Amino acid sequence: MLMCRDLARIASDYIDGKLGTTDTLSVKMHLLMCRHCRSFIGNLRESIQLMKGHSDYRMDEDYARRLDRAVEEALNNPGGS
Ligand SMILES: [Zn+2]
């Protein structure tokens, strides 16, 4: 039987879908019975999605593009406008 501390250890793998069929089933069985772990998994999933959302955000590319444009404009107008 999967214990709460076992579940905490493999929770991120479970959310990422990296667990095997047997482990996934054990986690699901445990979640059916344990409200504590249900909310734990829920919170973990939310924070993982938040992190993934941040890494998908292409701030660097956008910033680099704006920087390029600013440099180009500065080169085309040496005296400033
Ligand atoms: Zn539990």
PDB file of the backbone (N, CA, C, O) and the ligand in Angstrom, with CONECT records:
HET     ZN  A 101       1
ATOM      1  N   MET A   1       0.836  -1.210   0.000  1.00  0.00           N
ATOM      2  CA  MET A   1       0.000   0.000   0.000  1.00  0.00           C
ATOM      3  C   MET A   1       0.868   1.257   0.000  1.00  0.00           C
ATOM      4  O   MET A   1       1.812   1.360   0.784  1.00  0.00           O
ATOM      5  N   LEU A   2       0.558   2.196  -0.863  1.00  0.00           N
ATOM      6  CA  LEU A   2       1.317   3.437  -0.969  1.00  0.00           C
ATOM      7  C   LEU A   2       1.035   4.332   0.245  1.00  0.00           C
ATOM      8  O   LEU A   2      -0.121   4.568   0.594  1.00  0.00           O
ATOM      9  N   MET A   3       2.092   4.822   0.876  1.00  0.00           N
ATOM     10  CA  MET A   3       1.934   5.742   1.996  1.00  0.00           C
ATOM     11  C   MET A   3       2.034   7.186   1.510  1.00  0.00           C
ATOM     12  O   MET A   3       2.514   7.449   0.408  1.00  0.00           O
ATOM     13  N   CYS A   4       1.570   8.128   2.357  1.00  0.00           N
ATOM     14  CA  CYS A   4       1.577   9.543   1.977  1.00  0.00           C
ATOM     15  C   CYS A   4       2.988  10.007   1.620  1.00  0.00           C
ATOM     16  O   CYS A   4       3.176  10.757   0.662  1.00  0.00           O
ATOM     17  N   ARG A   5       3.986   9.557   2.400  1.00  0.00           N
ATOM     18  CA  ARG A   5       5.339  10.027   2.128  1.00  0.00           C
ATOM     19  C   ARG A   5       5.873   9.446   0.813  1.00  0.00           C
ATOM     20  O   ARG A   5       6.682  10.078   0.135  1.00  0.00           O
ATOM     21  N   ASP A   6       5.414   8.235   0.458  1.00  0.00           N
ATOM     22  CA  ASP A   6       5.796   7.666  -0.838  1.00  0.00           C
ATOM     23  C   ASP A   6       5.191   8.488  -1.967  1.00  0.00           C
ATOM     24  O   ASP A   6       5.839   8.771  -2.974  1.00  0.00           O
ATOM     25  N   LEU A   7       3.945   8.858  -1.772  1.00  0.00           N
ATOM     26  CA  LEU A   7       3.257   9.632  -2.794  1.00  0.00           C
ATOM     27  C   LEU A   7       3.932  10.983  -3.006  1.00  0.00           C
ATOM     28  O   LEU A   7       4.088  11.438  -4.139  1.00  0.00           O
ATOM     29  N   ALA A   8       4.333  11.625  -1.896  1.00  0.00           N
ATOM     30  CA  ALA A   8       4.998  12.922  -2.006  1.00  0.00           C
ATOM     31  C   ALA A   8       6.284  12.807  -2.823  1.00  0.00           C
ATOM     32  O   ALA A   8       6.655  13.718  -3.563  1.00  0.00           O
ATOM     33  N   ARG A   9       6.946  11.676  -2.671  1.00  0.00           N
ATOM     34  CA  ARG A   9       8.230  11.463  -3.350  1.00  0.00           C
ATOM     35  C   ARG A   9       8.054  11.327  -4.870  1.00  0.00           C
ATOM     36  O   ARG A   9       8.903  11.782  -5.636  1.00  0.00           O
ATOM     37  N   ILE A  10       6.939  10.694  -5.308  1.00  0.00           N
ATOM     38  CA  ILE A  10       6.762  10.431  -6.731  1.00  0.00           C
ATOM     39  C   ILE A  10       5.701  11.325  -7.360  1.00  0.00           C
ATOM     40  O   ILE A  10       5.319  11.143  -8.516  1.00  0.00           O
ATOM     41  N   ALA A  11       5.224  12.312  -6.564  1.00  0.00           N
ATOM     42  CA  ALA A  11       4.097  13.130  -7.030  1.00  0.00           C
ATOM     43  C   ALA A  11       4.417  13.874  -8.328  1.00  0.00           C
ATOM     44  O   ALA A  11       3.581  13.931  -9.230  1.00  0.00           O
ATOM     45  N   SER A  12       5.628  14.447  -8.428  1.00  0.00           N
ATOM     46  CA  SER A  12       5.934  15.238  -9.618  1.00  0.00           C
ATOM     47  C   SER A  12       6.057  14.332 -10.850  1.00  0.00           C
ATOM     48  O   SER A  12       5.695  14.728 -11.958  1.00  0.00           O
ATOM     49  N   ASP A  13       6.569  13.118 -10.646  1.00  0.00           N
ATOM     50  CA  ASP A  13       6.633  12.161 -11.755  1.00  0.00           C
ATOM     51  C   ASP A  13       5.229  11.752 -12.186  1.00  0.00           C
ATOM     52  O   ASP A  13       4.955  11.571 -13.372  1.00  0.00           O
ATOM     53  N   TYR A  14       4.339  11.609 -11.191  1.00  0.00           N
ATOM     54  CA  TYR A  14       2.954  11.260 -11.493  1.00  0.00           C
ATOM     55  C   TYR A  14       2.311  12.336 -12.350  1.00  0.00           C
ATOM     56  O   TYR A  14       1.633  12.028 -13.330  1.00  0.00           O
ATOM     57  N   ILE A  15       2.522  13.610 -11.985  1.00  0.00           N
ATOM     58  CA  ILE A  15       1.930  14.726 -12.729  1.00  0.00           C
ATOM     59  C   ILE A  15       2.521  14.817 -14.127  1.00  0.00           C
ATOM     60  O   ILE A  15       1.816  15.131 -15.086  1.00  0.00           O
ATOM     61  N   ASP A  16       3.815  14.541 -14.242  1.00  0.00           N
ATOM     62  CA  ASP A  16       4.465  14.578 -15.552  1.00  0.00           C
ATOM     63  C   ASP A  16       4.154  13.345 -16.396  1.00  0.00           C
ATOM     64  O   ASP A  16       4.536  13.276 -17.564  1.00  0.00           O
ATOM     65  N   GLY A  17       3.458  12.370 -15.803  1.00  0.00           N
ATOM     66  CA  GLY A  17       3.129  11.156 -16.529  1.00  0.00           C
ATOM     67  C   GLY A  17       4.318  10.236 -16.727  1.00  0.00           C
ATOM     68  O   GLY A  17       4.341   9.437 -17.664  1.00  0.00           O
ATOM     69  N   LYS A  18       5.312  10.343 -15.844  1.00  0.00           N
ATOM     70  CA  LYS A  18       6.530   9.546 -16.004  1.00  0.00           C
ATOM     71  C   LYS A  18       6.459   8.211 -15.263  1.00  0.00           C
ATOM     72  O   LYS A  18       7.343   7.368 -15.416  1.00  0.00           O
ATOM     73  N   LEU A  19       5.414   8.016 -14.463  1.00  0.00           N
ATOM     74  CA  LEU A  19       5.311   6.779 -13.693  1.00  0.00           C
ATOM     75  C   LEU A  19       4.820   5.635 -14.571  1.00  0.00           C
ATOM     76  O   LEU A  19       4.116   5.842 -15.560  1.00  0.00           O
ATOM     77  N   GLY A  20       5.207   4.433 -14.187  1.00  0.00           N
ATOM     78  CA  GLY A  20       4.706   3.257 -14.873  1.00  0.00           C
ATOM     79  C   GLY A  20       3.246   3.006 -14.517  1.00  0.00           C
ATOM     80  O   GLY A  20       2.688   3.660 -13.635  1.00  0.00           O
ATOM     81  N   THR A  21       2.639   2.056 -15.210  1.00  0.00           N
ATOM     82  CA  THR A  21       1.218   1.770 -15.007  1.00  0.00           C
ATOM     83  C   THR A  21       0.916   1.398 -13.566  1.00  0.00           C
ATOM     84  O   THR A  21      -0.072   1.864 -12.998  1.00  0.00           O
ATOM     85  N   THR A  22       1.760   0.558 -12.967  1.00  0.00           N
ATOM     86  CA  THR A  22       1.525   0.085 -11.599  1.00  0.00           C
ATOM     87  C   THR A  22       1.588   1.231 -10.604  1.00  0.00           C
ATOM     88  O   THR A  22       0.724   1.355  -9.736  1.00  0.00           O
ATOM     89  N   ASP A  23       2.627   2.080 -10.730  1.00  0.00           N
ATOM     90  CA  ASP A  23       2.769   3.208  -9.810  1.00  0.00           C
ATOM     91  C   ASP A  23       1.633   4.209  -9.991  1.00  0.00           C
ATOM     92  O   ASP A  23       1.092   4.727  -9.015  1.00  0.00           O
ATOM     93  N   THR A  24       1.276   4.478 -11.248  1.00  0.00           N
ATOM     94  CA  THR A  24       0.173   5.401 -11.511  1.00  0.00           C
ATOM     95  C   THR A  24      -1.107   4.911 -10.859  1.00  0.00           C
ATOM     96  O   THR A  24      -1.859   5.690 -10.273  1.00  0.00           O
ATOM     97  N   LEU A  25      -1.347   3.604 -10.967  1.00  0.00           N
ATOM     98  CA  LEU A  25      -2.543   3.014 -10.370  1.00  0.00           C
ATOM     99  C   LEU A  25      -2.500   3.137  -8.850  1.00  0.00           C
ATOM    100  O   LEU A  25      -3.516   3.441  -8.225  1.00  0.00           O
ATOM    101  N   SER A  26      -1.321   2.900  -8.243  1.00  0.00           N
ATOM    102  CA  SER A  26      -1.179   3.016  -6.796  1.00  0.00           C
ATOM    103  C   SER A  26      -1.476   4.440  -6.343  1.00  0.00           C
ATOM    104  O   SER A  26      -2.149   4.657  -5.335  1.00  0.00           O
ATOM    105  N   VAL A  27      -0.960   5.415  -7.107  1.00  0.00           N
ATOM    106  CA  VAL A  27      -1.201   6.813  -6.754  1.00  0.00           C
ATOM    107  C   VAL A  27      -2.692   7.117  -6.829  1.00  0.00           C
ATOM    108  O   VAL A  27      -3.245   7.764  -5.940  1.00  0.00           O
ATOM    109  N   LYS A  28      -3.337   6.648  -7.890  1.00  0.00           N
ATOM    110  CA  LYS A  28      -4.764   6.926  -8.059  1.00  0.00           C
ATOM    111  C   LYS A  28      -5.586   6.295  -6.941  1.00  0.00           C
ATOM    112  O   LYS A  28      -6.528   6.901  -6.429  1.00  0.00           O
ATOM    113  N   MET A  29      -5.216   5.059  -6.565  1.00  0.00           N
ATOM    114  CA  MET A  29      -5.912   4.395  -5.469  1.00  0.00           C
ATOM    115  C   MET A  29      -5.762   5.191  -4.181  1.00  0.00           C
ATOM    116  O   MET A  29      -6.719   5.368  -3.427  1.00  0.00           O
ATOM    117  N   HIS A  30      -4.543   5.666  -3.944  1.00  0.00           N
ATOM    118  CA  HIS A  30      -4.289   6.425  -2.734  1.00  0.00           C
ATOM    119  C   HIS A  30      -5.082   7.733  -2.743  1.00  0.00           C
ATOM    120  O   HIS A  30      -5.655   8.123  -1.726  1.00  0.00           O
ATOM    121  N   LEU A  31      -5.111   8.406  -3.896  1.00  0.00           N
ATOM    122  CA  LEU A  31      -5.815   9.683  -3.996  1.00  0.00           C
ATOM    123  C   LEU A  31      -7.314   9.512  -3.756  1.00  0.00           C
ATOM    124  O   LEU A  31      -7.980  10.414  -3.249  1.00  0.00           O
ATOM    125  N   LEU A  32      -7.834   8.338  -4.129  1.00  0.00           N
ATOM    126  CA  LEU A  32      -9.249   8.075  -3.894  1.00  0.00           C
ATOM    127  C   LEU A  32      -9.571   8.084  -2.409  1.00  0.00           C
ATOM    128  O   LEU A  32     -10.657   8.491  -1.996  1.00  0.00           O
ATOM    129  N   MET A  33      -8.605   7.627  -1.611  1.00  0.00           N
ATOM    130  CA  MET A  33      -8.866   7.449  -0.181  1.00  0.00           C
ATOM    131  C   MET A  33      -8.332   8.586   0.678  1.00  0.00           C
ATOM    132  O   MET A  33      -8.783   8.768   1.809  1.00  0.00           O
ATOM    133  N   CYS A  34      -7.381   9.351   0.161  1.00  0.00           N
ATOM    134  CA  CYS A  34      -6.675  10.313   0.993  1.00  0.00           C
ATOM    135  C   CYS A  34      -6.910  11.734   0.512  1.00  0.00           C
ATOM    136  O   CYS A  34      -6.388  12.146  -0.524  1.00  0.00           O
ATOM    137  N   ARG A  35      -7.688  12.467   1.260  1.00  0.00           N
ATOM    138  CA  ARG A  35      -8.022  13.830   0.882  1.00  0.00           C
ATOM    139  C   ARG A  35      -6.795  14.734   0.957  1.00  0.00           C
ATOM    140  O   ARG A  35      -6.634  15.655   0.156  1.00  0.00           O
ATOM    141  N   HIS A  36      -5.933  14.451   1.936  1.00  0.00           N
ATOM    142  CA  HIS A  36      -4.727  15.242   2.118  1.00  0.00           C
ATOM    143  C   HIS A  36      -3.867  15.213   0.855  1.00  0.00           C
ATOM    144  O   HIS A  36      -3.390  16.248   0.390  1.00  0.00           O
ATOM    145  N   CYS A  37      -3.680  14.019   0.312  1.00  0.00           N
ATOM    146  CA  CYS A  37      -2.841  13.884  -0.875  1.00  0.00           C
ATOM    147  C   CYS A  37      -3.540  14.417  -2.117  1.00  0.00           C
ATOM    148  O   CYS A  37      -2.882  14.877  -3.050  1.00  0.00           O
ATOM    149  N   ARG A  38      -4.876  14.359  -2.135  1.00  0.00           N
ATOM    150  CA  ARG A  38      -5.598  14.950  -3.260  1.00  0.00           C
ATOM    151  C   ARG A  38      -5.304  16.441  -3.345  1.00  0.00           C
ATOM    152  O   ARG A  38      -5.038  16.953  -4.433  1.00  0.00           O
ATOM    153  N   SER A  39      -5.347  17.148  -2.218  1.00  0.00           N
ATOM    154  CA  SER A  39      -5.097  18.588  -2.252  1.00  0.00           C
ATOM    155  C   SER A  39      -3.612  18.864  -2.479  1.00  0.00           C
ATOM    156  O   SER A  39      -3.240  19.866  -3.089  1.00  0.00           O
ATOM    157  N   PHE A  40      -2.769  17.951  -1.975  1.00  0.00           N
ATOM    158  CA  PHE A  40      -1.330  18.090  -2.208  1.00  0.00           C
ATOM    159  C   PHE A  40      -1.015  18.016  -3.698  1.00  0.00           C
ATOM    160  O   PHE A  40      -0.291  18.858  -4.230  1.00  0.00           O
ATOM    161  N   ILE A  41      -1.564  17.003  -4.368  1.00  0.00           N
ATOM    162  CA  ILE A  41      -1.356  16.831  -5.806  1.00  0.00           C
ATOM    163  C   ILE A  41      -1.942  18.020  -6.571  1.00  0.00           C
ATOM    164  O   ILE A  41      -1.354  18.510  -7.535  1.00  0.00           O
ATOM    165  N   GLY A  42      -3.111  18.470  -6.119  1.00  0.00           N
ATOM    166  CA  GLY A  42      -3.750  19.608  -6.783  1.00  0.00           C
ATOM    167  C   GLY A  42      -2.891  20.848  -6.732  1.00  0.00           C
ATOM    168  O   GLY A  42      -2.713  21.535  -7.738  1.00  0.00           O
ATOM    169  N   ASN A  43      -2.350  21.140  -5.540  1.00  0.00           N
ATOM    170  CA  ASN A  43      -1.489  22.315  -5.391  1.00  0.00           C
ATOM    171  C   ASN A  43      -0.216  22.180  -6.210  1.00  0.00           C
ATOM    172  O   ASN A  43       0.231  23.132  -6.850  1.00  0.00           O
ATOM    173  N   LEU A  44       0.365  20.981  -6.182  1.00  0.00           N
ATOM    174  CA  LEU A  44       1.610  20.741  -6.908  1.00  0.00           C
ATOM    175  C   LEU A  44       1.387  20.926  -8.407  1.00  0.00           C
ATOM    176  O   LEU A  44       2.203  21.538  -9.097  1.00  0.00           O
ATOM    177  N   ARG A  45       0.273  20.388  -8.899  1.00  0.00           N
ATOM    178  CA  ARG A  45      -0.031  20.493 -10.326  1.00  0.00           C
ATOM    179  C   ARG A  45      -0.178  21.970 -10.721  1.00  0.00           C
ATOM    180  O   ARG A  45       0.304  22.393 -11.772  1.00  0.00           O
ATOM    181  N   GLU A  46      -0.846  22.736  -9.869  1.00  0.00           N
ATOM    182  CA  GLU A  46      -1.029  24.156 -10.155  1.00  0.00           C
ATOM    183  C   GLU A  46       0.299  24.891 -10.228  1.00  0.00           C
ATOM    184  O   GLU A  46       0.526  25.692 -11.135  1.00  0.00           O
ATOM    185  N   SER A  47       1.189  24.611  -9.253  1.00  0.00           N
ATOM    186  CA  SER A  47       2.452  25.345  -9.250  1.00  0.00           C
ATOM    187  C   SER A  47       3.339  24.903 -10.406  1.00  0.00           C
ATOM    188  O   SER A  47       4.109  25.708 -10.931  1.00  0.00           O
ATOM    189  N   ILE A  48       3.245  23.630 -10.815  1.00  0.00           N
ATOM    190  CA  ILE A  48       4.019  23.170 -11.969  1.00  0.00           C
ATOM    191  C   ILE A  48       3.513  23.857 -13.237  1.00  0.00           C
ATOM    192  O   ILE A  48       4.305  24.256 -14.090  1.00  0.00           O
ATOM    193  N   GLN A  49       2.186  23.992 -13.355  1.00  0.00           N
ATOM    194  CA  GLN A  49       1.643  24.656 -14.539  1.00  0.00           C
ATOM    195  C   GLN A  49       2.043  26.116 -14.572  1.00  0.00           C
ATOM    196  O   GLN A  49       2.298  26.674 -15.639  1.00  0.00           O
ATOM    197  N   LEU A  50       2.098  26.743 -13.388  1.00  0.00           N
ATOM    198  CA  LEU A  50       2.540  28.134 -13.320  1.00  0.00           C
ATOM    199  C   LEU A  50       3.975  28.265 -13.817  1.00  0.00           C
ATOM    200  O   LEU A  50       4.299  29.165 -14.591  1.00  0.00           O
ATOM    201  N   MET A  51       4.833  27.345 -13.355  1.00  0.00           N
ATOM    202  CA  MET A  51       6.241  27.379 -13.755  1.00  0.00           C
ATOM    203  C   MET A  51       6.382  27.162 -15.252  1.00  0.00           C
ATOM    204  O   MET A  51       7.156  27.846 -15.921  1.00  0.00           O
ATOM    205  N   LYS A  52       5.613  26.188 -15.776  1.00  0.00           N
ATOM    206  CA  LYS A  52       5.686  25.906 -17.206  1.00  0.00           C
ATOM    207  C   LYS A  52       5.181  27.095 -18.007  1.00  0.00           C
ATOM    208  O   LYS A  52       5.717  27.417 -19.067  1.00  0.00           O
ATOM    209  N   GLY A  53       4.132  27.750 -17.483  1.00  0.00           N
ATOM    210  CA  GLY A  53       3.609  28.933 -18.154  1.00  0.00           C
ATOM    211  C   GLY A  53       4.671  30.003 -18.266  1.00  0.00           C
ATOM    212  O   GLY A  53       4.777  30.689 -19.282  1.00  0.00           O
ATOM    213  N   HIS A  54       5.461  30.140 -17.203  1.00  0.00           N
ATOM    214  CA  HIS A  54       6.509  31.161 -17.219  1.00  0.00           C
ATOM    215  C   HIS A  54       7.595  30.835 -18.232  1.00  0.00           C
ATOM    216  O   HIS A  54       8.088  31.724 -18.926  1.00  0.00           O
ATOM    217  N   SER A  55       7.973  29.541 -18.321  1.00  0.00           N
ATOM    218  CA  SER A  55       9.063  29.193 -19.219  1.00  0.00           C
ATOM    219  C   SER A  55       8.613  29.263 -20.677  1.00  0.00           C
ATOM    220  O   SER A  55       9.440  29.421 -21.575  1.00  0.00           O
ATOM    221  N   ASP A  56       7.282  29.142 -20.919  1.00  0.00           N
ATOM    222  CA  ASP A  56       6.783  29.251 -22.285  1.00  0.00           C
ATOM    223  C   ASP A  56       6.756  30.697 -22.758  1.00  0.00           C
ATOM    224  O   ASP A  56       6.757  30.975 -23.957  1.00  0.00           O
ATOM    225  N   TYR A  57       6.734  31.600 -21.804  1.00  0.00           N
ATOM    226  CA  TYR A  57       6.633  33.014 -22.142  1.00  0.00           C
ATOM    227  C   TYR A  57       7.948  33.503 -22.736  1.00  0.00           C
ATOM    228  O   TYR A  57       8.980  33.491 -22.066  1.00  0.00           O
ATOM    229  N   ARG A  58       7.906  33.939 -24.011  1.00  0.00           N
ATOM    230  CA  ARG A  58       9.143  34.285 -24.700  1.00  0.00           C
ATOM    231  C   ARG A  58       9.510  35.746 -24.468  1.00  0.00           C
ATOM    232  O   ARG A  58       9.503  36.554 -25.397  1.00  0.00           O
ATOM    233  N   MET A  59       9.832  36.076 -23.214  1.00  0.00           N
ATOM    234  CA  MET A  59      10.176  37.452 -22.921  1.00  0.00           C
ATOM    235  C   MET A  59      11.536  37.811 -23.518  1.00  0.00           C
ATOM    236  O   MET A  59      11.737  38.934 -23.982  1.00  0.00           O
ATOM    237  N   ASP A  60      12.450  36.872 -23.506  1.00  0.00           N
ATOM    238  CA  ASP A  60      13.803  37.152 -23.970  1.00  0.00           C
ATOM    239  C   ASP A  60      13.829  37.499 -25.461  1.00  0.00           C
ATOM    240  O   ASP A  60      14.503  38.441 -25.877  1.00  0.00           O
ATOM    241  N   GLU A  61      13.079  36.717 -26.266  1.00  0.00           N
ATOM    242  CA  GLU A  61      13.043  36.966 -27.701  1.00  0.00           C
ATOM    243  C   GLU A  61      12.475  38.345 -27.998  1.00  0.00           C
ATOM    244  O   GLU A  61      13.011  39.097 -28.813  1.00  0.00           O
ATOM    245  N   ASP A  62      11.387  38.655 -27.325  1.00  0.00           N
ATOM    246  CA  ASP A  62      10.737  39.934 -27.539  1.00  0.00           C
ATOM    247  C   ASP A  62      11.661  41.079 -27.147  1.00  0.00           C
ATOM    248  O   ASP A  62      11.763  42.090 -27.841  1.00  0.00           O
ATOM    249  N   TYR A  63      12.318  40.893 -26.035  1.00  0.00           N
ATOM    250  CA  TYR A  63      13.244  41.924 -25.546  1.00  0.00           C
ATOM    251  C   TYR A  63      14.396  42.113 -26.530  1.00  0.00           C
ATOM    252  O   TYR A  63      14.784  43.242 -26.827  1.00  0.00           O
ATOM    253  N   ALA A  64      14.942  41.003 -27.036  1.00  0.00           N
ATOM    254  CA  ALA A  64      16.055  41.063 -27.989  1.00  0.00           C
ATOM    255  C   ALA A  64      15.626  41.773 -29.266  1.00  0.00           C
ATOM    256  O   ALA A  64      16.390  42.550 -29.839  1.00  0.00           O
ATOM    257  N   ARG A  65      14.402  41.505 -29.709  1.00  0.00           N
ATOM    258  CA  ARG A  65      13.897  42.129 -30.933  1.00  0.00           C
ATOM    259  C   ARG A  65      13.777  43.644 -30.741  1.00  0.00           C
ATOM    260  O   ARG A  65      14.149  44.424 -31.619  1.00  0.00           O
ATOM    261  N   ARG A  66      13.257  44.042 -29.593  1.00  0.00           N
ATOM    262  CA  ARG A  66      13.107  45.476 -29.325  1.00  0.00           C
ATOM    263  C   ARG A  66      14.466  46.152 -29.218  1.00  0.00           C
ATOM    264  O   ARG A  66      14.650  47.293 -29.642  1.00  0.00           O
ATOM    265  N   LEU A  67      15.413  45.419 -28.640  1.00  0.00           N
ATOM    266  CA  LEU A  67      16.766  45.954 -28.485  1.00  0.00           C
ATOM    267  C   LEU A  67      17.397  46.150 -29.863  1.00  0.00           C
ATOM    268  O   LEU A  67      18.031  47.173 -30.123  1.00  0.00           O
ATOM    269  N   ASP A  68      17.217  45.152 -30.752  1.00  0.00           N
ATOM    270  CA  ASP A  68      17.735  45.243 -32.117  1.00  0.00           C
ATOM    271  C   ASP A  68      17.178  46.481 -32.808  1.00  0.00           C
ATOM    272  O   ASP A  68      17.913  47.232 -33.449  1.00  0.00           O
ATOM    273  N   ARG A  69      15.877  46.681 -32.669  1.00  0.00           N
ATOM    274  CA  ARG A  69      15.221  47.802 -33.331  1.00  0.00           C
ATOM    275  C   ARG A  69      15.770  49.129 -32.795  1.00  0.00           C
ATOM    276  O   ARG A  69      16.010  50.069 -33.552  1.00  0.00           O
ATOM    277  N   ALA A  70      15.958  49.182 -31.497  1.00  0.00           N
ATOM    278  CA  ALA A  70      16.475  50.401 -30.882  1.00  0.00           C
ATOM    279  C   ALA A  70      17.887  50.700 -31.384  1.00  0.00           C
ATOM    280  O   ALA A  70      18.224  51.856 -31.639  1.00  0.00           O
ATOM    281  N   VAL A  71      18.705  49.670 -31.525  1.00  0.00           N
ATOM    282  CA  VAL A  71      20.071  49.848 -32.021  1.00  0.00           C
ATOM    283  C   VAL A  71      20.043  50.316 -33.469  1.00  0.00           C
ATOM    284  O   VAL A  71      20.781  51.225 -33.850  1.00  0.00           O
ATOM    285  N   GLU A  72      19.183  49.688 -34.278  1.00  0.00           N
ATOM    286  CA  GLU A  72      19.052  50.062 -35.684  1.00  0.00           C
ATOM    287  C   GLU A  72      18.657  51.525 -35.827  1.00  0.00           C
ATOM    288  O   GLU A  72      19.232  52.260 -36.630  1.00  0.00           O
ATOM    289  N   GLU A  73      17.668  51.936 -35.037  1.00  0.00           N
ATOM    290  CA  GLU A  73      17.187  53.308 -35.092  1.00  0.00           C
ATOM    291  C   GLU A  73      18.296  54.278 -34.688  1.00  0.00           C
ATOM    292  O   GLU A  73      18.445  55.350 -35.275  1.00  0.00           O
ATOM    293  N   ALA A  74      19.057  53.892 -33.694  1.00  0.00           N
ATOM    294  CA  ALA A  74      20.151  54.746 -33.228  1.00  0.00           C
ATOM    295  C   ALA A  74      21.217  54.878 -34.318  1.00  0.00           C
ATOM    296  O   ALA A  74      21.802  55.947 -34.491  1.00  0.00           O
ATOM    297  N   LEU A  75      21.470  53.780 -35.058  1.00  0.00           N
ATOM    298  CA  LEU A  75      22.461  53.812 -36.116  1.00  0.00           C
ATOM    299  C   LEU A  75      21.973  54.655 -37.297  1.00  0.00           C
ATOM    300  O   LEU A  75      22.762  55.348 -37.938  1.00  0.00           O
ATOM    301  N   ASN A  76      20.655  54.591 -37.585  1.00  0.00           N
ATOM    302  CA  ASN A  76      20.094  55.343 -38.716  1.00  0.00           C
ATOM    303  C   ASN A  76      19.969  56.831 -38.398  1.00  0.00           C
ATOM    304  O   ASN A  76      19.959  57.665 -39.303  1.00  0.00           O
ATOM    305  N   ASN A  77      19.875  57.152 -37.143  1.00  0.00           N
ATOM    306  CA  ASN A  77      19.773  58.565 -36.751  1.00  0.00           C
ATOM    307  C   ASN A  77      20.902  58.901 -35.775  1.00  0.00           C
ATOM    308  O   ASN A  77      20.669  58.993 -34.570  1.00  0.00           O
ATOM    309  N   PRO A  78      22.109  59.084 -36.283  1.00  0.00           N
ATOM    310  CA  PRO A  78      23.238  59.283 -35.400  1.00  0.00           C
ATOM    311  C   PRO A  78      23.075  60.495 -34.501  1.00  0.00           C
ATOM    312  O   PRO A  78      23.550  60.491 -33.365  1.00  0.00           O
ATOM    313  N   GLY A  79      22.418  61.522 -34.988  1.00  0.00           N
ATOM    314  CA  GLY A  79      22.276  62.713 -34.165  1.00  0.00           C
ATOM    315  C   GLY A  79      21.129  62.624 -33.190  1.00  0.00           C
ATOM    316  O   GLY A  79      20.956  63.512 -32.355  1.00  0.00           O
ATOM    317  N   GLY A  80      20.346  61.577 -33.278  1.00  0.00           N
ATOM    318  CA  GLY A  80      19.149  61.477 -32.456  1.00  0.00           C
ATOM    319  C   GLY A  80      18.041  62.271 -33.100  1.00  0.00           C
ATOM    320  O   GLY A  80      18.299  63.091 -33.981  1.00  0.00           O
ATOM    321  N   SER A  81      16.805  62.044 -32.676  1.00  0.00           N
ATOM    322  CA  SER A  81      15.693  62.726 -33.328  1.00  0.00           C
ATOM    323  C   SER A  81      14.979  63.666 -32.369  1.00  0.00           C
ATOM    324  O   SER A  81      14.013  64.324 -32.755  1.00  0.00           O
TER     325      SER A  81
HETATM  326 ZN    ZN A 101      -2.040  10.394   1.490  1.00  0.00          ZN2+
END
